[in-house]
Amino acid sequence: MKGVPLRRIAGASVGGILGILYGFWTMLETGGGHANFTWIGLFLVSEGCGLFFLVAGFIVVDLRTATARLACGTLLGINLCLTAFVVFADFPEGTRADLGRTWTSYRSLFLESAAVHFVPLAIIWTIFLLSVFRWSRSERTVQLP
């Protein structure tokens, strides 16, 4: 029986640490219940209390197989749908009002919070899309002897 490669364990470890740090950040963002609940809503719903980063870290370090790319794409698609649900369906209630209030009152805090949320996702999406285009192109080419 083959063991889990060390790179997958390292990726999951980095993702787990990121999930924990992001969770603490979102708790700070709530301001003791008097501030913005959007980011903790995203953490709880679309990131599954940080488990998304752990699983994404495990998968994204080795996307050479079609199965790994499919798993990563599925995970990212689910995350994207849940993020849209939290933001556009106003879940938890008042999310859009919190976003608007934070934008008008504290733009730098809003941009900082958005960067903390979206930069790791952008990195994961970039790695995924590069792997899809790189390997799918090489799989379609025929090697002549």
MODELLER restraints for C-alpha pairs under 7 A, 6 or more apart:
rsr = mdl.restraints
at = mdl.atoms
rsr.add(forms.Gaussian(group=physical.xy_distance, feature=features.Distance(at['CA:7:A'], at['CA:61:A']), mean=6.62, stdev=0.5))
rsr.add(forms.Gaussian(group=physical.xy_distance, feature=features.Distance(at['CA:8:A'], at['CA:58:A']), mean=4.83, stdev=0.5))
rsr.add(forms.Gaussian(group=physical.xy_distance, feature=features.Distance(at['CA:8:A'], at['CA:59:A']), mean=6.96, stdev=0.5))
rsr.add(forms.Gaussian(group=physical.xy_distance, feature=features.Distance(at['CA:8:A'], at['CA:61:A']), mean=6.18, stdev=0.5))
rsr.add(forms.Gaussian(group=physical.xy_distance, feature=features.Distance(at['CA:9:A'], at['CA:58:A']), mean=6.53, stdev=0.5))
rsr.add(forms.Gaussian(group=physical.xy_distance, feature=features.Distance(at['CA:11:A'], at['CA:57:A']), mean=4.37, stdev=0.5))
rsr.add(forms.Gaussian(group=physical.xy_distance, feature=features.Distance(at['CA:11:A'], at['CA:58:A']), mean=4.93, stdev=0.5))
rsr.add(forms.Gaussian(group=physical.xy_distance, feature=features.Distance(at['CA:11:A'], at['CA:61:A']), mean=6.04, stdev=0.5))
rsr.add(forms.Gaussian(group=physical.xy_distance, feature=features.Distance(at['CA:12:A'], at['CA:54:A']), mean=4.78, stdev=0.5))
rsr.add(forms.Gaussian(group=physical.xy_distance, feature=features.Distance(at['CA:12:A'], at['CA:55:A']), mean=6.33, stdev=0.5))
rsr.add(forms.Gaussian(group=physical.xy_distance, feature=features.Distance(at['CA:12:A'], at['CA:57:A']), mean=4.59, stdev=0.5))
rsr.add(forms.Gaussian(group=physical.xy_distance, feature=features.Distance(at['CA:12:A'], at['CA:58:A']), mean=4.30, stdev=0.5))
rsr.add(forms.Gaussian(group=physical.xy_distance, feature=features.Distance(at['CA:13:A'], at['CA:54:A']), mean=6.85, stdev=0.5))
rsr.add(forms.Gaussian(group=physical.xy_distance, feature=features.Distance(at['CA:14:A'], at['CA:57:A']), mean=6.68, stdev=0.5))
rsr.add(forms.Gaussian(group=physical.xy_distance, feature=features.Distance(at['CA:15:A'], at['CA:53:A']), mean=4.53, stdev=0.5))
rsr.add(forms.Gaussian(group=physical.xy_distance, feature=features.Distance(at['CA:15:A'], at['CA:54:A']), mean=4.15, stdev=0.5))
rsr.add(forms.Gaussian(group=physical.xy_distance, feature=features.Distance(at['CA:15:A'], at['CA:56:A']), mean=6.92, stdev=0.5))
rsr.add(forms.Gaussian(group=physical.xy_distance, feature=features.Distance(at['CA:15:A'], at['CA:57:A']), mean=4.78, stdev=0.5))
rsr.add(forms.Gaussian(group=physical.xy_distance, feature=features.Distance(at['CA:16:A'], at['CA:53:A']), mean=6.15, stdev=0.5))
rsr.add(forms.Gaussian(group=physical.xy_distance, feature=features.Distance(at['CA:16:A'], at['CA:54:A']), mean=4.47, stdev=0.5))
rsr.add(forms.Gaussian(group=physical.xy_distance, feature=features.Distance(at['CA:18:A'], at['CA:53:A']), mean=6.77, stdev=0.5))
rsr.add(forms.Gaussian(group=physical.xy_distance, feature=features.Distance(at['CA:19:A'], at['CA:50:A']), mean=4.15, stdev=0.5))
rsr.add(forms.Gaussian(group=physical.xy_distance, feature=features.Distance(at['CA:19:A'], at['CA:51:A']), mean=6.76, stdev=0.5))
rsr.add(forms.Gaussian(group=physical.xy_distance, feature=features.Distance(at['CA:19:A'], at['CA:53:A']), mean=5.62, stdev=0.5))
rsr.add(forms.Gaussian(group=physical.xy_distance, feature=features.Distance(at['CA:19:A'], at['CA:54:A']), mean=6.90, stdev=0.5))
rsr.add(forms.Gaussian(group=physical.xy_distance, feature=features.Distance(at['CA:20:A'], at['CA:50:A']), mean=6.45, stdev=0.5))
rsr.add(forms.Gaussian(group=physical.xy_distance, feature=features.Distance(at['CA:23:A'], at['CA:43:A']), mean=6.67, stdev=0.5))
rsr.add(forms.Gaussian(group=physical.xy_distance, feature=features.Distance(at['CA:23:A'], at['CA:50:A']), mean=6.74, stdev=0.5))
rsr.add(forms.Gaussian(group=physical.xy_distance, feature=features.Distance(at['CA:26:A'], at['CA:39:A']), mean=5.63, stdev=0.5))
rsr.add(forms.Gaussian(group=physical.xy_distance, feature=features.Distance(at['CA:26:A'], at['CA:40:A']), mean=4.91, stdev=0.5))
rsr.add(forms.Gaussian(group=physical.xy_distance, feature=features.Distance(at['CA:27:A'], at['CA:40:A']), mean=6.59, stdev=0.5))
rsr.add(forms.Gaussian(group=physical.xy_distance, feature=features.Distance(at['CA:29:A'], at['CA:35:A']), mean=6.80, stdev=0.5))
rsr.add(forms.Gaussian(group=physical.xy_distance, feature=features.Distance(at['CA:29:A'], at['CA:36:A']), mean=6.25, stdev=0.5))
rsr.add(forms.Gaussian(group=physical.xy_distance, feature=features.Distance(at['CA:30:A'], at['CA:36:A']), mean=5.12, stdev=0.5))
rsr.add(forms.Gaussian(group=physical.xy_distance, feature=features.Distance(at['CA:30:A'], at['CA:37:A']), mean=5.55, stdev=0.5))
rsr.add(forms.Gaussian(group=physical.xy_distance, feature=features.Distance(at['CA:36:A'], at['CA:98:A']), mean=5.32, stdev=0.5))
rsr.add(forms.Gaussian(group=physical.xy_distance, feature=features.Distance(at['CA:37:A'], at['CA:95:A']), mean=6.46, stdev=0.5))
rsr.add(forms.Gaussian(group=physical.xy_distance, feature=features.Distance(at['CA:37:A'], at['CA:98:A']), mean=6.91, stdev=0.5))
rsr.add(forms.Gaussian(group=physical.xy_distance, feature=features.Distance(at['CA:38:A'], at['CA:95:A']), mean=5.25, stdev=0.5))
rsr.add(forms.Gaussian(group=physical.xy_distance, feature=features.Distance(at['CA:38:A'], at['CA:98:A']), mean=6.82, stdev=0.5))
rsr.add(forms.Gaussian(group=physical.xy_distance, feature=features.Distance(at['CA:38:A'], at['CA:99:A']), mean=6.92, stdev=0.5))
rsr.add(forms.Gaussian(group=physical.xy_distance, feature=features.Distance(at['CA:41:A'], at['CA:86:A']), mean=6.81, stdev=0.5))
rsr.add(forms.Gaussian(group=physical.xy_distance, feature=features.Distance(at['CA:41:A'], at['CA:92:A']), mean=6.54, stdev=0.5))
rsr.add(forms.Gaussian(group=physical.xy_distance, feature=features.Distance(at['CA:42:A'], at['CA:83:A']), mean=6.29, stdev=0.5))
rsr.add(forms.Gaussian(group=physical.xy_distance, feature=features.Distance(at['CA:42:A'], at['CA:86:A']), mean=6.45, stdev=0.5))
rsr.add(forms.Gaussian(group=physical.xy_distance, feature=features.Distance(at['CA:43:A'], at['CA:49:A']), mean=5.52, stdev=0.5))
rsr.add(forms.Gaussian(group=physical.xy_distance, feature=features.Distance(at['CA:43:A'], at['CA:50:A']), mean=6.52, stdev=0.5))
rsr.add(forms.Gaussian(group=physical.xy_distance, feature=features.Distance(at['CA:45:A'], at['CA:82:A']), mean=6.71, stdev=0.5))
rsr.add(forms.Gaussian(group=physical.xy_distance, feature=features.Distance(at['CA:46:A'], at['CA:79:A']), mean=5.24, stdev=0.5))
rsr.add(forms.Gaussian(group=physical.xy_distance, feature=features.Distance(at['CA:46:A'], at['CA:82:A']), mean=4.83, stdev=0.5))
rsr.add(forms.Gaussian(group=physical.xy_distance, feature=features.Distance(at['CA:46:A'], at['CA:83:A']), mean=5.38, stdev=0.5))
rsr.add(forms.Gaussian(group=physical.xy_distance, feature=features.Distance(at['CA:47:A'], at['CA:79:A']), mean=6.80, stdev=0.5))
rsr.add(forms.Gaussian(group=physical.xy_distance, feature=features.Distance(at['CA:56:A'], at['CA:72:A']), mean=6.85, stdev=0.5))
rsr.add(forms.Gaussian(group=physical.xy_distance, feature=features.Distance(at['CA:59:A'], at['CA:68:A']), mean=6.41, stdev=0.5))
rsr.add(forms.Gaussian(group=physical.xy_distance, feature=features.Distance(at['CA:59:A'], at['CA:72:A']), mean=6.31, stdev=0.5))
rsr.add(forms.Gaussian(group=physical.xy_distance, feature=features.Distance(at['CA:60:A'], at['CA:72:A']), mean=6.75, stdev=0.5))
rsr.add(forms.Gaussian(group=physical.xy_distance, feature=features.Distance(at['CA:60:A'], at['CA:128:A']), mean=6.98, stdev=0.5))
rsr.add(forms.Gaussian(group=physical.xy_distance, feature=features.Distance(at['CA:63:A'], at['CA:69:A']), mean=5.45, stdev=0.5))
rsr.add(forms.Gaussian(group=physical.xy_distance, feature=features.Distance(at['CA:63:A'], at['CA:131:A']), mean=6.41, stdev=0.5))
rsr.add(forms.Gaussian(group=physical.xy_distance, feature=features.Distance(at['CA:69:A'], at['CA:132:A']), mean=6.98, stdev=0.5))
rsr.add(forms.Gaussian(group=physical.xy_distance, feature=features.Distance(at['CA:86:A'], at['CA:92:A']), mean=6.94, stdev=0.5))
rsr.add(forms.Gaussian(group=physical.xy_distance, feature=features.Distance(at['CA:87:A'], at['CA:95:A']), mean=6.64, stdev=0.5))
rsr.add(forms.Gaussian(group=physical.xy_distance, feature=features.Distance(at['CA:87:A'], at['CA:96:A']), mean=6.59, stdev=0.5))
rsr.add(forms.Gaussian(group=physical.xy_distance, feature=features.Distance(at['CA:90:A'], at['CA:96:A']), mean=5.78, stdev=0.5))
rsr.add(forms.Gaussian(group=physical.xy_distance, feature=features.Distance(at['CA:102:A'], at['CA:110:A']), mean=6.08, stdev=0.5))
rsr.add(forms.Gaussian(group=physical.xy_distance, feature=features.Distance(at['CA:103:A'], at['CA:110:A']), mean=5.87, stdev=0.5))
